[in-house]
Amino acid sequence: MFGSMAPGMVHAEKAAILHLLPSAMLASAFVPAAVIAAAIAPALLVLWLIVAADSRPEPARMVFIALLLGAASTIVALAVELVLTAILPLPQDPWLAAHARALFIAAIPEESLKVPLIAAIALRSRAFDEPMDGVVYGTAVGLGFAAIENIGYVLGAGAEWGSVAIFRSVLSVPLHGAFGAIAGAYIARARFAGVLRSGRGVLWHRRRLFAMAWLVPTVLHALFDGAAFSLKDLADATPLTSDQLLLLILIIGFGTIVYAAVLARHIARRQKQWLSSKRLPPAHWRAVWAECLIGLGFCFVAVTLVIAGQTVARVIGCVLLATAVRIARRCARYLNEAAASRHRHSPAAALP
């Protein structure tokens, strides 16, 4: 390459390459942090939309506990799915095998881990004192699961991580949040049956609502994954064309999200009618929630820089981590105090 060039031009070309080399190395050090940010940002954004939709603030510690429990359930679900993949016989027909794998290896194990976590928060936490809390905590558990799962998908995509992150941020991550929101909505309807007029005074009806909290997300999850597995692996061996499968995936995915939004809106309307006081906390706590979740996201990015980056990137990561921790702690303290004040004056505080 350099043999056909004049000596001065050769030296200039080499100097330009050497000048750009540190910038390229520094940019490559930030790639892991960009991948992690792209993986977790959709989950945190959807979570903020949900907590901002609640008219009364939830304690940050409980929302983060729900988020962490959902994230931890991803590890357990992966182990369970690996065992089931090894021992569970599947039908010979590829179409039936895809749907059996979606139901028995994906949907049932994952929802069977997430829904009990939401129910435990609903039945054991004092912070769960209003119907909309079921939607908030259910979504947090679902998005915690989605965030860790999304990190695995984005990291495994290689050079295509950007397109994978965009596609999953539009559909897959909100879908997991919707599964959790649906489960939380049914659990809230069972927990506050009198308030939401969903109990009808019959004990078995509440039990049916608890059962529906598991059944509805599991069925929707199985239908979505069955169509997705068929599109990915069996496009030529299914009764439907690729375009039809893609349309089915979009209908099931966005239909589930819309259904979760309708349930949440119904519960929010009932809750507003139930509250004896219409004086709600000021709207600025929603901005505090945004700062809190941004600080949490920065923590993930900063830890990635410290672990995977070079010297400069590690220094930046340490500074970013210290700043993010300070922001998150300050905002969490405010939200905890606001939620505690709300609980003391809430009509639900007198419920058994």
N, C-alpha and C positions, 0 to 999 in steps of 0.2 A: 504493500500500500504506500509506504513512505519512499520506495525506491524511485518512483517517477516524479517526485516533488523536489523542489529546490531546498537546500539546507535551511534557509530562513523560514520557509513555509513549514518544514518538518518540525523545527523547534517551536514555532507558533502553535502547531496542531498539538504537540505533546504538552505544551504549557496549558492549552485550553482544556485538555483531558484531565491533567493533574489538578487544575483549578476546579473542575466540576466533580471530581471524584469524592472529596469530603462531603459535598452537598448530597450526592447520590447515596453515600453510606449513611448519612444522617437521616435522609428520607426513608431508607429501608428500615432503619431502627424503629420508625413510628408505624410501620405497616401492621405489626401485631396489635398495637393499641387501636388502630383504625378498624381492624377486623372485630375486636371485642366491642368497640363502641357501636359498630353497625349491627352487631348481634343483640345487644341489650337495650339499645335506644328505643326500638319499637315497643318492647314490653313496658318500659318506664313511661313512655308517652301515653300508652293506652291506660296504664294505671293512674296517671295524673288526670286523664279525662274522666275516669270513674270517680275518683275521690273529689274532684271538683264538681261533679254533678250532684253529690250528696249535699243537702242544704245545711247539715250540721257536721262539724269536723270529727274525724276519728283520731284516736291517739296514734301517733306515728309508730310507737313501739309495737303496737298490735298489728298494724299494717305490714311492718317490716318482718315481724314474726311469721305472719301468714305467707309473705313473699319467700322467706327462707325455708319454711316448711314445704312449700311447693317446689322450690329448687332442690331440696334434699330428696323429695319423692322421685325426682327424675333419675337419680342414681339407683334407687331401689327398683324402679320400674325397668331400667335397663337390665339389671341383673335378673329380674323375673322373666323378662322377655327373652333373654338368652337361654334360660333354662327351658322355657316353654317351646322355643324354636327347636331345641334339641330333642325333646321328648314327645311333643304333640304331633300325632299323625294328621296329615292334611289330605283332602280329597285329590284324586288323580286329575280331575278336570281343572285346568289352569284358572278358569274363571271362578269356580267355586273355591279353589285353593286361595286365591287372592282375597276373597271376601271372608273366608274362614280365618286367614291370617290377620285381617283387619279387625275382626271381632274378638278372637280368642287370644291373640298375641299382642295387640295394640290397645284396642278400646277398653276391654274389660279390665286388664291389669292397671292401666293408667287411671281410669276413672275410679276404680276400686281403691286406689291409693289416695286420690285427691279428695273425693267426696267425704270420707271419714274425717279428714283433717278439717274441712269446712264445718262439718257437724260438731266436731269437738270444740272448735272456737265458739260456735253458736251456743252450745249447751253449757260450756264451762267458763267462758270469759264474761266478766262483768261489763266489759266495754260493748258487748253485743246487746244493746238495750233499745234498739229501734229497728224497724223492718229493713230499711235500706242498708243496714250494716251487713246483712246477708249477701247482698250484691257486691258490696265493697270487698269484704273478706274473701268471698268466693272468687272474685276476679283476681285478687292478689295471689291466691294460691295457684290459680290457673296460669297467671303470667309468670310466677316464679318458675313453674315447670317449663313454660315456653321459653324463658330466657336461657336456661341451661341447655335445653334441647336445641335452641337456635344457635348457640355457640358451637355445638358439635356439628351442625349442618354447615355453618359458614366456614369453620376451620377446615372441614373435609372437602370443601368445594374447590380448593386450590386457587388457580388464577381467576376462576369464575365467581369468587366469593361476593363480588359486588352485586351481580345479577341475582344470585341466590338470596342475598340479604334483602334486596328490594322486593322480590316476589314474596318471601316469607313475611316481611313486614306488612305487606298489604293484606294477606289472607291468613297464613298459618298462625302467626302470633296473636292477632285479635281473635281468631277462632278458639284458641285455648283459653283466652280470657272469657270468651262467651260461654264455653262449657262450664267454667267455674261460676260465672254469673248466673247461669240457669240453675245450677245446683244450689247456689246460695239463695236464689229467689224462692225455690220450692221449700228449702229449709226455713227461710223466714216466714213463709206462709204457714208452715206447721208450727213454728215457735210463737208467732203472733196471730194465731188463727182468729181470735176474737176481734183484733184490731183490723185485719185485712178481710174479715168476713169470709174466711176460707175454711173454717173448722166445722161449721154447721152443727156444732154441739156434739159431734160423734167422735169417739176416741179413735176408731179404726180409720176415719178420714184423715186424721193427722198422720197416722202411720203410713197411709197410702201416699201422702205428700212426701214423707221422708223417702219412701221407696222410689217415687218419681224423681227425686233429686239425683238418684243414681241412674235410673233407667233411661231418662230422656237424654242426658249427655252421652251415655254409652251408645245408644242407638244412633244418634247423630254422628258421633265420632266414628262408629263402624261404617256407616254409609259413606262418609267423606273419605276415610282411608281406603275403603274397598274400591272406590272409583279412582283414587290417586294411584294405588298399587296397580290397578289394571292399566291405567294410562302409561305408567312408567315401565312396566315389565311385559305386559301382554297386549300391546296395542293391536297386534295382528291376530290374536287368538280369542277375541272377545266378540260378543254379539253386537257391540256398539263400535262406531268409528272413533278415531281419536278426537275429532271435533265434538262429537256427541258426549264423549267422556269428559272433555274439558268443560263443556257447558254444564254437565251434571255436577262437576266439582264446584264450579262457580255458584250454581244454584244452591247446593247444599251448604257451602261455606258462608256465603253472604246471607242466605236465608236463616242460618243459625244465629248469625250476628244480629240480624234484624229481630229475630224472636227474643233474644236476650235483651235487646234494647226495649222491646215492647213490655216484657215482664218488669224490667227495672222502672220504666215510666209508670206502669200501673201501681207498683209498690210505692214509688215516690209520691204519687197523687194520694193514695190512701194514707200514707204517713202524714202528709201535710194536713189532711182533714182531721187526723187523730190528735195532732199536737194541740194542746190547749192554748199555747202561746204562739202567736205568729211573729214574735220578735226573734229573729234568727241572728246568729253571729255575723259580724261584718264580712263583706266579700273578700277582704284583703287576705284572709287566711288561705285562699286558693293560690295566691301568688307565693305564699310561704311554702305550701306543698310543692309548687313547681321548683323553688330553690332547693328544697330538701331532696327531691328526686334527682335534680341535676347534680347536687353534691354526691349522691350515692353513685350515679353513673360515672362521675369523675374519679371516684375511688377505684372502680374497676379498671378504668383506663390507666390511672396512675400506677396501680399494682402491676399491670401488664408492662408498662414502661420500665419499672424497677427490675422486673424479672428478666425480660427479653431484650431490653435496650442496651445501648453502649453507654459510655461514661456520661456524655452530655444528656442523653435521653433519661438516664437514671436520676441525674440531678433535677431535671425538669419534673420527672415523676414524683420525686420526694416533695418538691415544692407544691406540686399540684395535689398530692395526697394530703399534705398538712392543711392546705386551704380548703379542700373538699370536706375533710373531717370536721373542720371548724364550722363550715356552713351547715352541714348536715346536723351536727349536734345542736347548734343554735336554733335551727328551724324545728327540729324534733322536740326540743324543750318547750318551745312556744305551742306546738300542736298538742303535746301531752297536757299542758296546763289548760289550754282551751277546751280540750275534750273532757278533762276532769271537771271543769266548771260547768260544762254542758250537762254532764251526767248528774251532778248534784241538783240541777234545776229541771231535769227531764221528767215528764210524767211517767216514763217507764221505770224510773228508779224505785217506784213503789211496787212494781210487779214482783211476784215470787220467783 
